């Protein structure tokens, strides 16, 4: 029986939206049996008038068809989880132009790299909320509705609002950034993340919540704290503290071991494609091995250090490549190009039918 908008809204207000409907089936075999479609995970990229990781950017991504809203998480000085892809703030806020914070510019070593700037862990939540998120090509807004840094709770509220507005499930994917670095500073994130997930009603493997991280140790700790699905992220270089060993991705045995620990593997999209023959691009050996190991894959199109589409392919090839990823058995695609991903998914599903 179909669920009308009125009936959906009434049911959603009576129970946590996280549990309003089942989402994300974790093997291609189950997906084929139930007819569910691959997921689109939106990383909150900038839109006209909406800076990166702002409420407007995430809301628009949901409107365009995103199934999950992806937010990187780092802690504030008091440990509140905020939505940033990087704890260094000068690239994404106006902090470099704020004289009252000039003395807090410092140098830190993070994952073996020396970095200079202003870091979220040195600022209270109130101070972080005072920063502006500049609009591309224009000065920062100072109006009451100016874009501000979001907390993890803010992101969940945006997803809940989208569920009601769109009469469908919109989930949240929380990505812990540098957890061992923050733990060494006395700002561990895992327990606070799990507490929020539980308090918001998402502590279930059926809930519209995923927790992702590059560090397997952090994911192992989360396994004892929350029942939310865990996603192992494979970085571009597979280097740094706590990341996967490269050999784990080179055999069905290694991938099977990963499958025992987590619900899915998020890997750079170019590693899931075989582009040796540009006229007949298909799934890579990693994709085939992961499917053989019953390890669902999420294709990440925005991986630092790697271009997508990979050379010599061009941006105009993006839709075709996304369609190939959807058709090859990927559980979903993690992208800023939501509208394009929706069209590519439709392309893949029409071919499958």
C-alpha positions, -999 to +999 in steps of 0.1 A: +000+000+000+014+034-009+022+059+018+005+093+012+022+126+022-003+132+049+000+097+063+038+099+061+039+132+079+016+119+107+036+088+112+069+107+111+058+131+138+047+102+160+080+084+159+117+092+152+122+098+115+152+076+116+130+046+121+102+057+097+112+033+069+138+007+061+168+020+040+200+008+024+200-030+018+235-042+022+241-067-007+234-065-044+216-098-041+191-084-015+188-053-036+178-073-067+152-093-047+136-062-032+139-037-060+156-011-039+178+014-057+214+024-051+220+054-028+231+089-034+251+103-006+255+141-008+286+157+008+270+192+012+289+209-016+285+246-024+255+257-045+247+292-058+241+312-027+249+282-004+284+277+009+300+242+015+284+223+045+258+250+051+222+243+060+211+257+026+236+234+007+224+203+025+187+212+021+192+217-016+210+184-019+180+167-003+156+185-027+177+174-057+174+137-047+201+128-021+193+098+001+219+106+027+236+139+038+273+134+045+290+155+071+326+153+083+328+157+121+355+174+142+352+186+178+350+221+192+371+231+222+344+217+246+340+186+225+308+195+206+308+177+172+307+202+143+303+196+106+336+203+089+356+183+064+388+197+079+396+210+114+417+238+099+393+267+094+409+293+071+399+276+038+362+274+047+355+304+070+364+341+073+386+334+104+418+348+087+401+382+085+390+382+121+416+402+141+403+390+174+415+355+166+448+364+150+468+352+180+454+318+178+471+310+145+493+280+152+511+249+139+499+214+143+510+179+132+480+159+120+484+124+105+521+131+100+516+164+082+527+198+096+499+223+091+496+260+100+464+279+106+434+281+129+420+248+143+384+241+154+396+224+186+409+258+198+376+275+196+343+272+216+311+264+198+299+300+203+331+313+187+328+288+158+291+299+153+303+335+150+324+327+119+310+334+085+310+309+057+319+330+027+298+328-005+319+322-036+329+354-052+310+376-027+317+390+008+304+371+038+267+377+046+260+394+079+222+391+079+204+371+106+201+342+083+238+341+074+253+306+068+270+293+100+289+262+110+266+234+118+267+209+146+260+172+142+226+179+158+219+206+133+226+182+104+202+156+118+176+183+122+181+193+085+176+156+074+145+153+096+130+184+081+137+171+046+120+138+054+088+157+062+091+182+033+098+155+007+077+126+022+106+102+019+136+091+041+166+113+041+194+099+062+227+111+077+262+098+072+286+110+099+323+109+090+348+111+119+379+130+109+413+122+126+398+105+157+432+094+171+446+129+168+416+143+188+417+115+213+453+125+221+441+160+228+415+147+253+387+152+228+376+117+218+346+117+195+333+081+195+313+082+227+298+116+220+288+105+185+272+073+198+254+093+225+239+117+199+229+088+177+211+071+205+195+103+218+182+111+184+166+077+179+190+063+153+207+035+173+196+007+150+211-010+119+178-003+102+180+035+109+189+061+083+223+066+099+258+056+089+290+063+107+322+063+086+359+067+092+393+059+077+406+046+111+396+009+117+403+013+154+377+041+157+352+019+139+360-010+162+354+013+192+321+024+177+310-012+173+307-014+211+289+019+214+263+020+187+243-003+165+243+022+136+259+009+104+297+015+101+314+023+069+352+018+064+366+046+043+396+038+021+417+069+015+435+078-017+470+070-004+460+046+024+486+062+046+484+079+080+474+068+115+451+038+117+443+035+080+437+002+062+468-017+050+469-017+012+471-055+011+436-057+027+421-044-006+441-068-028+425-101-020+391-116-014+404-128+019+413-093+030+380-078+018+361-106+035+378-097+068+367-060+063+331-073+056+330-090+089+338-057+107+317-031+088+286-027+067+303-013+036+336+000+021+337+036+008+365+037-018+377+062-044+355+059-074+384+057-099+396+025-080+362+009-087+364+014-125+386-002-152+394+025-177+420+006-196+396+007-226+379+040-227+353+027-251+343-002-228+348+011-192+337-015-167+341-025-131+376-029-116+391-060-100+385-044-066+348-041-074+346-078-085+366-090-055+345-069-030+312-083-044+327-118-042+335-111-005+299-098+001+313-064+009+291-036-004+309-006-020+303+031-019+320+050-047+336+083-034+340+108-062+356+135-041+388+120-028+417+144-019+447+137-042+427+120-069+408+135-098+374+122-109+368+115-137+404+102-139+425+114-168+422+113-198+385+113-192+369+147-188+341+163-167+317+156-195+322+119-189+309+121-153+274+110-159+285+079-179+310+069-152+284+074-124+259+052-144+286+025-147+293+026-110+255+023-102+252-006-127+282-024-115+267-032-081+278-002-060+256+003-030+258+040-036+278+070-048+292+098-025+292+130-045+285+168-046+268+164-081+234+152-068+213+161-098+238+145-122+239+114-100+201+111-100+202+111-138+230+086-139+212+063-115+181+065-137+203+056-167+217+026-149+183+014-137+167+017-172+195-005-186+190-030-158+153-032-165 
